[in-house]
Amino acid sequence: MTTKDKQSTWPSEEAILSLLDDESVIVCNAIVKLFEGFPKEGRIFLKKISHDSNGIVAKHAKELQIKLGWTDGKEDFLKFIRSKRYELETGWYLLDRTIDPSADSVRSSLQLDQLADRVRELIAKPIDPRQICMVINRVLFHECGYRGAGQNFEDPENSFLHLVLEKKRGLPITLSLIYLLVARRVGFELEPIGLPGRFMVGCFSGEIPFYIDVWAGGKMIDLEDMGSYLGISMEESSGSILLPVTVSEMLTRGCRNLLHHYKLKGKKEESEMFSSFVAEFEKIRSLETNA
C-alpha cells in the first residue's frame, strides 16, 4: 500500500507546519513519506515555506528539499551570487549542489570539524603561525592522506568540496579551501592566494608573510623566495599576485575550472551553466567597480 493510499487527502498547511517544528527523526521520516506520496503538493509547499518563513521551520523545509532532491541548485547559487553576501563555506556548498542537489553540507561540515578537533589536540600553546601550519599539514597530509589529484586532474569531481573531503583528492583550490576552513575552525586566519596556474594559502599574521603550497603537501615558502619558487621575476610581474583574493574571486575561479573541465568532457549543458556563473560574478564586480 502506498503512502497516497493511506493518506487520501493532502493535510492542511497548519498540520504540516506543526510537524516541521518537531526535530524528531521519526516525525521527519513521516513527513518525507508524506511528501513522496504527494510530490506536486510537497514541492509547492516546501518552496513556499523555505522562502516565506524564518527560523527552524524554514531551516527544516530547506533540509527536506535537499533530502528529497527538490532543490534548484542553479537558481540557489545564482541567488547567492546576486546577494553579494559572500561566505566561503556556504558558497562552496551551494556550488556543489548545482550538480548534486543531495550533497550533504551537514556531513561535510562535520568532517571539517573533526579535522579541526584533531588539529586542536596537537596544538601546544604558545605556538607561532608556522608551527600551527605544521600541525595542519600533519593532520591533512600525513594522518588523513589528502593529496593533489594527479592523473585525474581534469575530473570535475575534484572541484566539489563534499567529494574532495570523501576521496581526499582535489585540485590546489579545493585543497586550499579545506586548509582555510580547518584553520578558521581553530581560530587561525589564513588567506586564499590565487596565483596564475597554482592556488595557494597565505599567512599574514606574523611579521613576515609566508605561503603554503597545499599541492606540495603544505610546503611553506617565505615571501622573498616566492619568485624563485614560482619561476617568475617578481620585479617584472605584478606584486599583487601574492595578495589575497576575495571570496567572490575564489568562487569564480572554482566555476571557471568547472567550465573548462566539463567542456573537455564534452558536457555542454554543465559547461554553459558554469560559464553563466562566471559571467554573473564578473558582471557584479564590474558594476561595483564602476559605481
VOBA-1610 file (N, C-alpha, C; in pm, whole numbers, padded with zeros to 5 digits, always signed):
BEGIN
Met+00085-00120+00000Met+00000+00000+00000Met+00088+00124+00000Thr+00060+00219-00086Thr+00140+00340-00096Thr+00100+00441+00008Thr+00185+00541+00026Thr+00153+00649+00119Thr+00024+00717+00079Lys+00005+00730-00053Lys-00113+00801-00101Lys-00239+00722-00072Asp-00229+00586-00072Asp-00344+00504-00037Asp-00382+00525+00110Lys-00278+00535+00194Lys-00302+00553+00337Lys-00356+00692+00367Gln-00308+00791+00294Gln-00346+00930+00319Gln-00408+00983+00190Ser-00540+00974+00178Ser-00606+01006+00052Ser-00612+01154+00023Thr-00595+01237+00122Thr-00601+01382+00101Thr-00476+01449+00157Trp-00442+01560+00093Trp-00328+01641+00138Trp-00367+01714+00266Pro-00289+01699+00374Pro-00325+01761+00503Pro-00327+01914+00493Ser-00381+01976+00595Ser-00384+02123+00599Ser-00242+02176+00620Glu-00222+02298+00574Glu-00090+02362+00590Glu-00053+02375+00737Glu-00153+02406+00820Glu-00128+02422+00964Glu-00078+02291+01026Ala-00136+02179+00981Ala-00096+02049+01035Ala+00048+02016+01001Ile+00088+02045+00878Ile+00227+02017+00838Ile+00324+02110+00907Leu+00286+02237+00920Leu+00373+02334+00988Leu+00399+02293+01132Ser+00297+02236+01197Ser+00317+02192+01335Ser+00417+02078+01343Leu+00423+01997+01239Leu+00519+01887+01236Leu+00660+01936+01205Leu+00672+02042+01126Leu+00805+02094+01089Leu+00878+02153+01209Asp+00804+02185+01314Asp+00867+02235+01438Asp+00933+02122+01516Asp+00898+01998+01485Asp+00945+01882+01560Asp+01075+01830+01499Glu+01181+01818+01580Glu+01310+01772+01531Glu+01328+01621+01544Ser+01223+01550+01582Ser+01230+01405+01597Ser+01257+01338+01463Val+01346+01239+01464Val+01378+01164+01342Val+01255+01090+01291Ile+01174+01037+01382Ile+01053+00963+01344Ile+00956+01056+01271Val+00937+01176+01324Val+00847+01273+01262Val+00901+01315+01125Cys+01032+01337+01119Cys+01095+01378+00992Cys+01074+01271+00885Asn+01093+01146+00922Asn+01075+01037+00826Asn+00930+01027+00780Ala+00836+01054+00871Ala+00694+01050+00835Ala+00660+01162+00735Ile+00720+01279+00756Ile+00696+01391+00664Ile+00754+01358+00526Val+00873+01299+00525Val+00935+01261+00397Val+00843+01166+00321Lys+00787+01066+00389Lys+00697+00970+00324Lys+00571+01040+00272Leu+00522+01136+00350Leu+00404+01211+00306Leu+00434+01286+00176Phe+00546+01355+00172Phe+00581+01433+00053Phe+00610+01343-00067Glu+00667+01227-00040Glu+00691+01133-00150Glu+00558+01084-00210Gly+00454+01078-00127Gly+00324+01038-00176Gly+00250+01149-00247Phe+00285+01273-00215Phe+00223+01391-00278Phe+00332+01485-00329Pro+00411+01441-00428Pro+00526+01520-00472Pro+00491+01659-00524Lys+00381+01670-00599Lys+00344+01801-00654Lys+00310+01899-00542Glu+00223+01856-00452Glu+00184+01942-00340Glu+00303+01969-00248Gly+00386+01866-00228Gly+00502+01881-00140Gly+00602+01982-00192Arg+00630+01978-00321Arg+00725+02074-00381Arg+00676+02218-00362Ile+00549+02239-00393Ile+00492+02374-00381Ile+00497+02422-00237Phe+00458+02334-00144Phe+00456+02371-00003Phe+00595+02406+00049Leu+00694+02318+00024Leu+00829+02341+00076Leu+00893+02465+00013Lys+00867+02488-00113Lys+00922+02608-00178Lys+00867+02733-00112Lys+00737+02732-00085Lys+00674+02848-00021Lys+00729+02871+00119Ile+00736+02764+00198Ile+00780+02777+00337Ile+00926+02818+00346Ser+01010+02760+00260Ser+01153+02792+00267Ser+01180+02937+00229His+01092+02997+00149His+01111+03137+00108His+01040+03236+00200Asp+00923+03195+00254Asp+00840+03291+00326Asp+00852+03283+00478Ser+00913+03177+00529Ser+00920+03160+00675Ser+01062+03186+00725Asn+01074+03195+00857Asn+01203+03216+00921Asn+01224+03109+01028Gly+01347+03103+01082Gly+01375+03016+01194Gly+01378+02869+01161Ile+01338+02788+01259Ile+01352+02643+01250Ile+01263+02583+01141Val+01147+02642+01117Val+01054+02590+01016Val+01116+02602+00877Ala+01170+02721+00846Ala+01233+02741+00716Ala+01356+02652+00701Lys+01431+02637+00810Lys+01550+02552+00808Lys+01512+02407+00775His+01409+02356+00842His+01366+02218+00817His+01308+02202+00677Ala+01239+02306+00628Ala+01185+02299+00492Ala+01297+02287+00390Lys+01403+02365+00409Lys+01517+02359+00316Lys+01588+02224+00325Glu+01601+02172+00446Glu+01665+02041+00463Glu+01585+01931+00395Leu+01450+01941+00403Leu+01365+01843+00336Leu+01375+01853+00185Gln+01386+01975+00133Gln+01403+01993-00012Gln+01529+01922-00059Ile+01636+01936+00018Ile+01763+01872-00017Ile+01749+01720-00008Lys+01689+01673+00102Lys+01674+01530+00124Lys+01593+01464+00013Leu+01491+01535-00036Leu+01403+01482-00140Leu+01454+01510-00280Gly+01564+01587-00290Gly+01618+01621-00422Gly+01532+01720-00497Trp+01464+01808-00422Trp+01373+01904-00484Trp+01430+02045-00488Thr+01557+02060-00476Thr+01618+02193-00481Thr+01657+02228-00624Asp+01655+02355-00653Asp+01704+02406-00781Asp+01842+02463-00755Gly+01944+02377-00767Gly+02079+02418-00731Gly+02128+02537-00810Lys+02097+02541-00938Lys+02141+02653-01022Lys+02081+02784-00975Glu+01951+02782-00950Glu+01884+02905-00906Glu+01933+02949-00769Asp+01955+02853-00679Asp+02004+02887-00545Asp+02142+02951-00551Phe+02229+02899-00638Phe+02364+02955-00648Phe+02359+03093-00713Leu+02274+03112-00811Leu+02259+03244-00873Leu+02209+03346-00771Lys+02115+03305-00686Lys+02066+03395-00581Lys+02178+03433-00485Phe+02262+03335-00453Phe+02376+03360-00365Phe+02470+03462-00431Ile+02500+03444-00559Ile+02589+03537-00630Ile+02530+03678-00627Arg+02403+03688-00659Arg+02338+03820-00669Arg+02318+03886-00533Ser+02319+03806-00426Ser+02302+03862-00291Ser+02421+03946-00248Lys+02537+03911-00301Lys+02664+03978-00267Lys+02702+03960-00119Arg+02634+03866-00053Arg+02669+03834+00086Arg+02749+03704+00082Tyr+02877+03719+00051Tyr+02959+03602+00020Tyr+03027+03546+00145Glu+03003+03418+00168Glu+03070+03344+00275Glu+03124+03218+00209Leu+03252+03191+00231Leu+03322+03090+00153Leu+03262+02950+00166Glu+03242+02903+00289Glu+03195+02766+00308Glu+03054+02748+00253Thr+02965+02841+00286Thr+02827+02836+00235Thr+02826+02839+00083Gly+02904+02930+00026Gly+02908+02943-00119Gly+02953+02817-00188Trp+03053+02748-00130Trp+03102+02627-00196Trp+03003+02512-00184Tyr+02929+02505-00073Tyr+02825+02403-00061Tyr+02717+02426-00167Leu+02682+02551-00189Leu+02582+02582-00291Leu+02635+02548-00430Leu+02763+02573-00452Leu+02825+02535-00580Leu+02815+02383-00599Asp+02845+02307-00494Asp+02834+02160-00502Asp+02695+02117-00545Arg+02593+02185-00492Arg+02455+02143-00516Arg+02404+02180-00655Thr+02480+02260-00728Thr+02439+02287-00866Thr+02445+02160-00950Ile+02531+02067-00912Ile+02544+01939-00982Ile+02481+01826-00903Asp+02497+01830-00771Asp+02445+01723-00685Asp+02355+01783-00577Pro+02223+01793-00604Pro+02131+01854-00507Pro+02129+01783-00373Ser+02171+01658-00369Ser+02169+01583-00244Ser+02298+01596-00164Ala+02393+01677-00211Ala+02520+01695-00139Ala+02491+01739+00005Asp+02545+01665+00100Asp+02513+01683+00241Asp+02613+01779+00307Ser+02574+01905+00319Ser+02662+02005+00378Ser+02684+01980+00527Val+02585+01922+00593Val+02599+01892+00736Val+02710+01789+00756Arg+02711+01685+00674Arg+02815+01583+00682Arg+02952+01644+00653Ser+02959+01728+00551Ser+03087+01790+00515Ser+03137+01880+00628Ser+03047+01957+00687Ser+03087+02043+00799Ser+03137+01962+00917Leu+03073+01848+00941Leu+03117+01760+01050Leu+03257+01705+01021Gln+03284+01669+00895Gln+03418+01620+00860Gln+03523+01729+00883Leu+03490+01852+00848Leu+03582+01963+00872Leu+03601+01987+01022Asp+03492+01975+01097Asp+03500+01989+01244Asp+03593+01883+01302Gln+03584+01762+01253Gln+03667+01653+01305Gln+03815+01677+01274Leu+03843+01728+01155Leu+03982+01762+01121Leu+04034+01870+01214Ala+03949+01971+01238Ala+03990+02081+01326Ala+04009+02032+01470Asp+03923+01941+01514Asp+03938+01886+01650Asp+04073+01818+01666Arg+04115+01745+01564Arg+04245+01677+01570Arg+04359+01779+01573Val+04345+01887+01497Val+04448+01992+01499Val+04458+02051+01639Arg+04344+02077+01702Arg+04345+02133+01839Arg+04416+02040+01937Glu+04394+01911+01920Glu+04459+01814+02009Glu+04610+01824+02004Leu+04663+01859+01887Leu+04808+01858+01867Leu+04874+01994+01891Ile+04792+02097+01904Ile+04849+02231+01925Ile+04885+02249+02072Ala+05011+02283+02096Ala+05058+02313+02231Ala+05092+02461+02238Lys+05022+02535+02321Lys+05044+02680+02329Lys+05154+02711+02428Pro+05231+02823+02411Pro+05222+02915+02298Pro+05279+02852+02170Ile+05222+02895+02056Ile+05263+02838+01929Ile+05259+02947+01823Asp+05357+02947+01733Asp+05360+03052+01631Asp+05291+03004+01504Pro+05264+03095+01409Pro+05188+03059+01288Pro+05248+02942+01209Arg+05380+02937+01198Arg+05442+02828+01122Arg+05419+02693+01191Gln+05424+02693+01323Gln+05401+02568+01396Gln+05256+02522+01381Ile+05162+02618+01377Ile+05022+02581+01354Ile+05007+02518+01216Cys+05073+02577+01116Cys+05067+02521+00981Cys+05129+02380+00976Met+05236+02361+01052Met+05297+02228+01057Met+05199+02125+01114Val+05120+02167+01213Val+05021+02076+01272Val+04910+02047+01170Ile+04862+02150+01101Ile+04759+02129+00999Ile+04813+02038+00889Asn+04938+02059+00850Asn+05000+01972+00749Asn+05001+01827+00795Arg+05037+01808+00920Arg+05044+01671+00974Arg+04907+01603+00967Val+04803+01677+01009Val+04668+01619+01012Val+04616+01591+00871Leu+04625+01692+00783Leu+04566+01678+00650Leu+04645+01583+00560Phe+04776+01605+00553Phe+04855+01538+00450Phe+04922+01409+00497His+04946+01398+00627His+05014+01278+00677His+04916+01180+00743Glu+04840+01230+00839Glu+04746+01140+00907Glu+04626+01102+00820Cys+04571+01201+00750Cys+04447+01176+00673Cys+04472+01148+00524Gly+04590+01178+00475Gly+04626+01140+00339Gly+04567+01223+00227Tyr+04538+01350+00252Tyr+04491+01436+00142Tyr+04605+01460+00043Arg+04571+01454-00085Arg+04671+01469-00191Arg+04611+01545-00310Gly+04700+01594-00393Gly+04655+01652-00519Gly+04610+01542-00613Ala+04508+01571-00691Ala+04457+01474-00790Ala+04548+01479-00912Gly+04641+01389-00920Gly+04741+01392-01027Gly+04689+01343-01161Gln+04673+01213-01176Gln+04634+01157-01305Gln+04494+01201-01348Asn+04404+01220-01253Asn+04267+01260-01286Asn+04242+01408-01258Phe+04342+01489-01284Phe+04336+01631-01250Phe+04213+01699-01309Glu+04176+01664-01432Glu+04068+01734-01502Glu+03930+01674-01477Asp+03919+01584-01381Asp+03789+01530-01342Asp+03713+01638-01265Pro+03591+01676-01310Pro+03516+01779-01238Pro+03494+01750-01091Glu+03492+01623-01052Glu+03469+01589-00911Glu+03575+01648-00819Asn+03692+01680-00873Asn+03799+01738-00791Asn+03769+01882-00747Ser+03661+01939-00801Ser+03626+02077-00768Ser+03515+02089-00665Phe+03455+01975-00625Phe+03342+01980-00532Phe+03388+01943-00392Leu+03361+02031-00298Leu+03411+02017-00161Leu+03368+01886-00097His+03240+01849-00108His+03194+01728-00039His+03260+01603-00095Leu+03293+01603-00224Leu+03359+01487-00284Leu+03508+01482-00251Val+03571+01598-00245Val+03714+01602-00211Val+03734+01558-00065Leu+03642+01597+00022Leu+03650+01553+00161Leu+03638+01401+00172Glu+03557+01340+00085Glu+03540+01196+00087Glu+03658+01123+00024Lys+03698+01168-00095Lys+03802+01098-00172Lys+03943+01134-00130Lys+03957+01253-00065Lys+04088+01303-00020Lys+04182+01331-00137Arg+04124+01364-00250Arg+04200+01405-00369Arg+04132+01528-00428Gly+04211+01629-00461Gly+04149+01750-00514Gly+04247+01837-00590Leu+04195+01949-00638Leu+04275+02049-00706Leu+04344+02137-00602Pro+04442+02217-00644Pro+04502+02311-00550Pro+04399+02401-00482Ile+04297+02442-00557Ile+04198+02534-00499Ile+04110+02466-00395Thr+04071+02340-00418Thr+03986+02272-00319Thr+04066+02225-00198Leu+04191+02186-00219Leu+04277+02154-00104Leu+04304+02281-00022Ser+04323+02393-00090Ser+04340+02521-00020Ser+04214+02557+00057Leu+04099+02531-00003Leu+03971+02558+00063Leu+03960+02480+00194Ile+03991+02353+00190Ile+03987+02270+00311Ile+04086+02322+00415Tyr+04204+02357+00372Tyr+04308+02410+00461Tyr+04256+02537+00531Leu+04196+02626+00454Leu+04143+02752+00507Leu+04031+02728+00607Leu+03940+02636+00575Leu+03824+02612+00660Leu+03863+02541+00790Val+03962+02453+00783Val+04011+02388+00906Val+04082+02491+00994Ala+04167+02573+00932Ala+04239+02676+01009Ala+04141+02772+01076Arg+04038+02810+01003Arg+03939+02903+01058Arg+03872+02844+01181Arg+03848+02713+01180Arg+03781+02647+01292Arg+03865+02646+01418Val+03996+02658+01404Val+04082+02661+01524Val+04125+02804+01556Gly+04057+02902+01495Gly+04085+03042+01525Gly+04210+03096+01461Phe+04252+03037+01349Phe+04375+03077+01281Phe+04337+03127+01142Glu+04352+03255+01119Glu+04309+03315+00992Glu+04419+03308+00887Leu+04387+03240+00779Leu+04474+03236+00663Leu+04400+03298+00545Glu+04471+03321+00435Glu+04409+03389+00321Glu+04426+03307+00193Pro+04326+03313+00103Pro+04337+03246-00027Pro+04424+03329-00122Ile+04517+03263-00189Ile+04609+03331-00281Ile+04591+03271-00421Gly+04530+03347-00511Gly+04500+03297-00645Gly+04610+03324-00745Leu+04720+03252-00732Leu+04831+03270-00825Leu+04796+03215-00963Pro+04855+03269-01068Pro+04832+03214-01201Pro+04882+03069-01208Gly+04792+02977-01240Gly+04833+02838-01256Gly+04849+02759-01128Arg+04835+02823-01013Arg+04852+02750-00886Arg+04782+02826-00775Phe+04688+02762-00708Phe+04622+02824-00594Phe+04698+02786-00468Met+04718+02884-00379Met+04792+02859-00256Met+04722+02927-00139Val+04783+02918-00022Val+04731+02979+00100Val+04839+03072+00154Gly+04797+03187+00205Gly+04892+03283+00260Gly+04869+03309+00407Cys+04978+03332+00480Cys+04969+03366+00622Cys+05028+03505+00641Phe+04947+03597+00693Phe+04990+03736+00712Phe+04980+03778+00858Ser+04972+03680+00948Ser+04953+03712+01090Ser+05084+03739+01162Gly+05196+03700+01104Gly+05325+03725+01166Gly+05390+03851+01111Glu+05514+03875+01148Glu+05584+03994+01100Glu+05614+03984+00951Ile+05648+03867+00904Ile+05682+03847+00762Ile+05585+03744+00703Pro+05514+03778+00595Pro+05421+03682+00534Pro+05494+03559+00482Phe+05423+03447+00481Phe+05473+03328+00413Phe+05356+03258+00347Tyr+05387+03163+00261Tyr+05285+03099+00179Tyr+05290+02948+00195Ile+05173+02884+00179Ile+05164+02738+00195Ile+05116+02679+00062Asp+05197+02590+00007Asp+05162+02523-00118Asp+05098+02388-00083Val+04965+02384-00085Val+04895+02261-00047Val+04919+02149-00148Trp+04945+02185-00272Trp+04972+02084-00374Trp+05101+02009-00345Ala+05191+02075-00271Ala+05319+02015-00234Ala+05316+01966-00089Gly+05197+01931-00040Gly+05185+01877+00095Gly+05201+01979+00205Gly+05174+02105+00176Gly+05181+02209+00278Gly+05318+02273+00291Lys+05397+02267+00186Lys+05531+02329+00189Lys+05518+02479+00215Met+05598+02531+00308Met+05594+02673+00343Met+05707+02748+00273Ile+05670+02860+00209Ile+05767+02938+00132Ile+05767+03082+00183Asp+05886+03135+00211Asp+05898+03274+00256Asp+05865+03368+00141Leu+05820+03487+00177Leu+05785+03589+00077Leu+05899+03613-00020Glu+06021+03625+00031Glu+06134+03657-00054Glu+06172+03544-00150Asp+06124+03424-00121Asp+06157+03310-00206Asp+06049+03275-00307Met+05938+03348-00304Met+05825+03312-00389Met+05857+03325-00538Gly+05936+03426-00575Gly+05969+03443-00715Gly+06042+03323-00772Ser+06146+03278-00702Ser+06221+03163-00750Ser+06139+03035-00741Tyr+06052+03025-00639Tyr+05969+02906-00624Tyr+05871+02892-00741Leu+05818+03006-00784Leu+05720+03005-00893Leu+05786+03012-01030Gly+05919+03041-01031Gly+05989+03052-01158Gly+05956+03177-01235Ile+05929+03286-01161Ile+05898+03414-01226Ile+05981+03524-01162Ser+05993+03634-01235Ser+06063+03750-01183Ser+05963+03840-01112Met+05979+03858-00984Met+05885+03940-00909Met+05894+04086-00951Glu+06014+04128-01003Glu+06029+04266-01049Glu+05946+04291-01174Glu+05939+04188-01262Glu+05866+04204-01387Glu+05717+04176-01373Ser+05681+04094-01275Ser+05540+04062-01256Ser+05479+04154-01150Ser+05349+04160-01150Ser+05281+04245-01052Ser+05288+04181-00913Gly+05327+04259-00815Gly+05331+04208-00678Gly+05194+04171-00625Ser+05088+04218-00695Ser+04952+04191-00649Ser+04915+04044-00657Ile+04990+03965-00734Ile+04958+03823-00745Ile+04980+03750-00613Leu+05058+03811-00523Leu+05084+03750-00392Leu+04987+03798-00285Leu+04891+03882-00323Leu+04792+03932-00229Leu+04670+03841-00226Pro+04595+03842-00114Pro+04476+03756-00105Pro+04371+03793-00210Val+04294+03692-00250Val+04179+03716-00336Val+04053+03714-00250Thr+03946+03768-00303Thr+03819+03772-00230Thr+03746+03638-00242Val+03644+03622-00159Val+03559+03503-00169Val+03496+03495-00308Ser+03451+03608-00358Ser+03392+03613-00492Ser+03491+03565-00598Glu+03615+03610-00589Glu+03717+03571-00688Glu+03752+03423-00676Met+03754+03372-00553Met+03786+03230-00535Met+03675+03141-00591Leu+03550+03179-00566Leu+03438+03102-00620Leu+03433+03112-00772Thr+03464+03230-00824Thr+03468+03247-00969Thr+03571+03154-01031Arg+03685+03144-00967Arg+03790+03055-01019Arg+03746+02909-01013Gly+03677+02872-00905Gly+03623+02737-00897Gly+03526+02709-01011Cys+03440+02806-01041Cys+03344+02790-01151Cys+03416+02786-01286Arg+03521+02865-01300Arg+03596+02865-01427Arg+03665+02730-01449Asn+03716+02671-01342Asn+03775+02537-01353Asn+03670+02436-01401Leu+03550+02444-01343Leu+03444+02350-01380Leu+03397+02372-01523Leu+03390+02497-01563Leu+03357+02528-01702Leu+03456+02459-01797His+03582+02471-01767His+03688+02413-01851His+03683+02260-01849His+03669+02202-01731His+03675+02056-01719His+03551+01989-01778Tyr+03434+02050-01762Tyr+03314+01993-01826Tyr+03320+02009-01978Lys+03380+02118-02023Lys+03395+02139-02167Lys+03486+02032-02227Leu+03593+01998-02156Leu+03684+01892-02203Leu+03612+01757-02212Lys+03515+01738-02123Lys+03439+01612-02124Lys+03326+01612-02226Gly+03307+01725-02295Gly+03200+01735-02393Gly+03063+01751-02332Lys+03057+01797-02206Lys+02928+01816-02139Lys+02888+01962-02151Lys+02816+01989-02260Lys+02783+02126-02296Lys+02693+02194-02194Glu+02589+02124-02148Glu+02495+02184-02054Glu+02563+02229-01926Glu+02649+02143-01871Glu+02720+02177-01747Glu+02819+02290-01769Ser+02894+02285-01879Ser+02993+02389-01906Ser+02925+02524-01925Glu+02810+02525-01991Glu+02737+02651-02011Glu+02682+02704-01880Met+02640+02613-01791Met+02591+02658-01661Met+02701+02729-01582Phe+02821+02669-01578Phe+02929+02732-01502Phe+02981+02858-01571Ser+02968+02862-01703Ser+03001+02984-01776Ser+02907+03098-01734Ser+02779+03065-01714Ser+02683+03167-01671Ser+02714+03217-01531Phe+02764+03128-01443Phe+02802+03171-01308Phe+02922+03266-01313Val+03021+03231-01394Val+03138+03318-01409Val+03095+03456-01459Ala+03008+03458-01559Ala+02960+03584-01615Ala+02886+03667-01510Glu+02808+03599-01426Glu+02732+03670-01323Glu+02824+03732-01218Phe+02924+03657-01173Phe+03022+03712-01079Phe+03093+03833-01141Glu+03136+03819-01266Glu+03210+03927-01331Glu+03122+04050-01354Lys+02996+04028-01385Lys+02902+04138-01404Lys+02888+04219-01276Ile+02873+04150-01163Ile+02857+04219-01035Ile+02984+04295-00997Arg+03101+04233-01018Arg+03226+04303-00987Arg+03242+04426-01074Ser+03202+04416-01201Ser+03211+04531-01292Ser+03121+04645-01246Leu+03001+04611-01204Leu+02907+04714-01156Leu+02960+04781-01030Glu+03021+04702-00942Glu+03076+04759-00818Glu+03196+04848-00846Thr+03278+04808-00943Thr+03395+04888-00980Thr+03355+05022-01040Asn+03248+05020-01119Asn+03206+05142-01190Asn+03108+05226-01111Ala+03070+05177-00992Ala+02971+05251-00912Ala+03030+05381-00857
//
